[in-house]
Amino acid sequence: MRKNLKKYRAPYLFILPFFLLFFVFQLIPVLWTVYISFTEWRGIGTPEFVGVRNYQKLWIDEMFWESFFNTIIYWIFGLVLIMAFALLIAVLLNSSLLKGRAFFKTATFLPNICAAIAMGLIFRMLFDENMGLINEVLAIFSVEKVPWLSGMEYSKIPVILLIVWRNTPWYTMIILSGLLNISNDYFEAATVDGANVFQKFVYITIPSIRAILFFCSVTLTVEMWKVFNESYILPGPGTSNTSLFQYMYESGFNVFNMGYASAIGVFLMAVLTIISLIQFMAKRKQGEL
């Protein structure tokens, strides 16, 4: 053991900063959060151990369950729409028929580098019920004003659109990087065999980037369950579009119930772990892991 440590001392020293940072800024906070979830703590003073009371409160808290189901909606719509748009835009950017691809690549990525709060304020003005541009356009077609942010049935739509608009560019670039690595020999051989554009897309493009699509789905799932800025800056009536991450923040820093907020955080970690395991198990059954 001592001989091996001496032999690989330099590699161990190079990876040591990562483990130190992981231990200080990830492992310790996670363990502290789990401990605080079993206490009643206002952020100052000594935490008072209360057992599983905070977790019992989760099951009877209507606001918690509403924010939980809101997050599920954001996750499902965000995952489907972002993956679909990202794949479509990446294919278009990779097309040899597109002129000025450098410009369109830059323009495509711009929404991702814009400040989330600034874009949220712009979306709030766009979807304003009385003076918003969206309702003004609908009025041209004799459509009555839609209470986008003041109606329970519509309040999630602006949030979902903002989520899709901001996240699509990043995943477009990831998928595009995979498309650029596909050899043209495959497409030339398929052309000789008489394959059309759709058949090339289904039997060559999709299988070639399947691993990248899986990576995007996993990371996107984590991002959707951590939605905060979009729902926070585009509030609807009550908790109609409050995300679980936002409710955790408000429980901890608005109400100063750190124990309950930590219990929500532990619940969120458990949900993400279960979803990720299901995704990896499904991938393994396909024989790709």
C-alpha positions in Angstrom: 0.0 0.0 0.0 2.8 2.4 1.0 4.7 1.5 -2.1 1.8 2.1 -4.4 1.1 5.5 -2.7 4.7 6.5 -3.3 4.6 5.3 -6.9 1.3 7.1 -7.8 1.9 10.1 -5.6 1.9 12.6 -8.4 -1.5 11.4 -9.9 -3.1 11.4 -6.5 -1.9 14.9 -5.8 -3.5 16.1 -9.1 -6.9 14.6 -8.3 -6.7 15.7 -4.6 -8.2 19.2 -5.2 -11.4 17.6 -6.7 -12.0 15.4 -3.7 -11.3 18.2 -1.3 -13.8 20.5 -3.0 -16.3 17.6 -3.3 -16.0 16.8 0.4 -16.3 20.4 1.6 -18.9 21.8 -0.9 -21.0 18.7 -1.7 -20.7 15.8 0.7 -20.8 17.8 3.9 -23.7 20.0 2.8 -25.7 17.0 1.8 -25.1 15.2 5.1 -25.9 18.5 7.0 -29.1 18.8 5.0 -30.2 15.3 5.9 -29.5 16.0 9.6 -31.3 19.3 9.6 -34.4 17.6 8.0 -34.9 15.8 11.3 -34.8 19.0 13.3 -36.6 22.3 13.8 -34.2 25.1 13.1 -34.7 28.8 12.2 -31.2 29.3 10.8 -29.7 30.5 14.1 -29.3 28.8 17.4 -29.2 25.1 18.1 -31.3 22.7 15.9 -34.0 20.9 18.0 -34.4 17.2 17.0 -38.0 16.4 16.1 -37.6 13.1 14.4 -39.7 12.5 11.2 -42.2 15.4 11.9 -41.0 17.4 8.9 -41.5 14.4 6.6 -45.0 13.8 8.1 -45.8 17.4 7.3 -44.9 16.8 3.7 -47.8 14.3 3.2 -50.5 16.7 4.5 -49.1 20.0 3.0 -51.3 20.9 0.0 -48.8 23.6 -1.2 -46.0 21.0 -1.3 -48.0 18.6 -3.4 -49.2 21.3 -5.7 -45.6 22.5 -6.3 -44.6 18.8 -6.7 -47.1 18.2 -9.5 -46.2 21.6 -11.1 -42.6 20.4 -11.3 -43.7 17.1 -12.9 -45.5 19.2 -15.6 -42.4 21.3 -16.1 -40.3 18.2 -16.4 -42.5 16.4 -18.9 -43.2 19.3 -21.1 -39.6 20.7 -20.8 -38.0 17.3 -21.6 -40.2 16.6 -24.6 -40.2 20.1 -26.1 -36.5 20.9 -25.5 -35.3 17.6 -26.8 -37.5 17.8 -29.9 -36.6 21.4 -30.7 -32.9 20.9 -29.9 -32.7 17.9 -32.2 -34.6 19.7 -35.0 -32.5 22.8 -34.8 -29.3 20.9 -34.6 -30.2 18.9 -37.8 -31.0 22.2 -39.6 -27.7 23.8 -38.4 -25.8 20.7 -39.6 -27.4 20.7 -43.0 -25.2 21.6 -46.0 -28.1 23.4 -47.6 -28.1 26.1 -44.8 -26.2 29.3 -45.8 -24.6 31.4 -43.2 -24.4 28.6 -40.6 -21.9 30.5 -38.4 -24.4 33.3 -38.0 -27.3 31.0 -37.2 -25.2 29.0 -34.7 -24.4 32.3 -32.8 -28.0 33.5 -33.0 -29.3 30.1 -31.8 -27.1 30.2 -28.7 -28.0 33.8 -27.6 -31.0 32.9 -25.4 -28.8 30.7 -23.2 -26.4 33.5 -22.3 -29.1 36.0 -21.5 -29.8 36.7 -17.8 -32.8 34.5 -16.7 -34.2 37.3 -14.6 -34.1 39.8 -17.5 -35.7 37.4 -19.8 -38.3 36.6 -17.2 -39.2 40.3 -17.0 -39.5 40.5 -20.7 -41.8 37.5 -20.8 -43.9 39.0 -18.1 -44.4 42.1 -20.3 -45.1 39.9 -23.3 -47.8 37.9 -21.5 -49.3 40.8 -19.6 -53.1 40.4 -19.8 -53.9 44.1 -20.5 -50.9 45.4 -22.5 -48.9 42.4 -23.4 -47.8 41.8 -27.0 -49.2 38.3 -27.1 -52.7 39.4 -26.4 -52.4 42.3 -28.8 -51.5 39.9 -31.6 -54.4 37.6 -30.5 -56.8 40.6 -30.6 -56.0 41.0 -34.4 -57.6 37.6 -34.9 -60.6 38.6 -32.7 -59.4 36.4 -29.8 -60.4 37.7 -26.3 -57.6 38.6 -23.9 -56.1 35.6 -22.2 -55.2 35.9 -18.5 -51.8 34.3 -19.0 -50.4 35.1 -15.5 -53.6 35.7 -13.6 -55.6 32.6 -14.6 -55.0 29.2 -12.9 -55.4 27.3 -16.2 -52.9 29.4 -18.2 -50.2 30.5 -15.7 -47.9 27.5 -16.4 -47.8 28.2 -20.2 -45.5 31.3 -20.0 -43.2 29.4 -17.5 -42.9 26.4 -19.8 -42.2 28.6 -22.9 -39.5 30.5 -21.0 -37.9 27.2 -19.8 -37.9 25.9 -23.4 -36.7 29.1 -24.9 -33.7 29.4 -22.5 -32.6 25.7 -22.4 -33.0 24.6 -26.0 -29.9 26.4 -27.3 -27.5 24.6 -24.9 -28.8 21.1 -25.8 -28.9 22.1 -29.4 -25.1 22.7 -29.3 -24.6 19.3 -27.5 -26.6 17.4 -30.1 -24.9 19.4 -32.9 -21.5 18.3 -31.7 -22.7 14.7 -32.0 -24.0 15.2 -35.5 -20.7 16.7 -36.6 -18.9 13.4 -35.6 -21.1 11.2 -37.8 -19.1 10.1 -40.9 -20.5 11.1 -44.2 -19.7 7.6 -45.5 -22.8 6.3 -43.8 -25.0 8.8 -45.6 -23.3 8.2 -48.9 -23.8 4.5 -48.6 -27.4 5.0 -47.7 -27.9 7.2 -50.7 -26.5 4.6 -53.0 -29.0 2.1 -51.5 -31.8 4.4 -52.3 -32.6 5.7 -48.7 -34.6 8.9 -48.5 -34.0 11.8 -46.0 -36.4 10.4 -43.4 -34.8 6.9 -43.5 -31.3 8.4 -43.1 -32.5 10.3 -40.1 -34.2 7.3 -38.4 -31.6 4.6 -39.2 -28.3 6.6 -39.2 -28.7 9.9 -37.4 -30.7 8.8 -34.3 -28.7 5.6 -33.6 -25.4 7.5 -34.0 -26.3 10.1 -31.4 -28.3 7.8 -29.1 -25.7 8.1 -26.3 -25.8 11.9 -26.5 -29.6 12.0 -26.4 -29.5 9.8 -23.3 -27.0 12.2 -21.7 -29.2 15.2 -22.6 -32.3 13.5 -21.1 -30.5 12.7 -17.8 -29.0 16.2 -17.4 -32.2 17.9 -18.6 -34.3 15.9 -16.0 -32.1 17.3 -13.2 -32.4 20.8 -14.6 -36.2 20.6 -14.9 -36.5 19.4 -11.2 -34.4 22.4 -10.2 -36.6 25.0 -12.0 -36.6 28.2 -10.0 -35.9 31.4 -11.9 -38.7 31.0 -14.4 -41.5 30.2 -12.0 -40.2 32.8 -9.5 -40.2 35.7 -12.0 -43.5 34.7 -13.6 -45.7 34.1 -10.6 -49.3 33.0 -11.1 -52.2 33.1 -8.7 -51.4 31.4 -5.4 -49.1 28.5 -6.0 -50.5 27.6 -9.4 -47.0 27.6 -11.0 -44.7 27.4 -8.0 -42.0 24.8 -8.5 -40.8 22.4 -5.8 -37.3 24.0 -5.8 -39.0 27.4 -5.4 -41.2 26.2 -2.5 -38.1 24.8 -0.8 -36.4 28.2 -1.1 -39.5 30.0 0.2 -39.8 27.6 3.1 -36.2 28.1 4.1 -35.6 31.8 3.5 -39.0 33.4 3.6 -40.5 31.5 6.5 -37.1 30.5 8.0 -38.2 26.9 8.5 -34.9 25.4 7.6 -35.8 21.9 8.9 -38.9 21.7 6.7 -37.0 23.1 3.7 -34.2 20.5 4.2 -36.9 17.7 4.3 -38.1 19.0 0.9 -34.5 19.0 -0.3 -34.0 15.4 0.8 -37.3 14.4 -0.9 -36.1 16.2 -4.1 -32.8 14.3 -4.0 -34.6 11.0 -3.6 -36.9 11.7 -6.5 -34.0 12.6 -8.8 -32.1 9.5 -7.7 -35.0 7.2 -8.5 -35.7 8.8 -11.9 -32.0 8.6 -12.8 -31.8 5.0 -11.8 -34.9 4.2 -13.9 -33.3 5.9 -16.9 -30.0 4.0 -16.5 -31.9 0.7 -16.0 -33.9 1.3 -19.1 -30.7 2.1 -21.0 -29.0 -1.0 -19.7 -31.8 -3.2 -20.8 -31.2 -1.9 -24.3 -27.7 -3.2 -24.0 -26.1 0.2 -24.3 -24.5 0.5 -20.9 
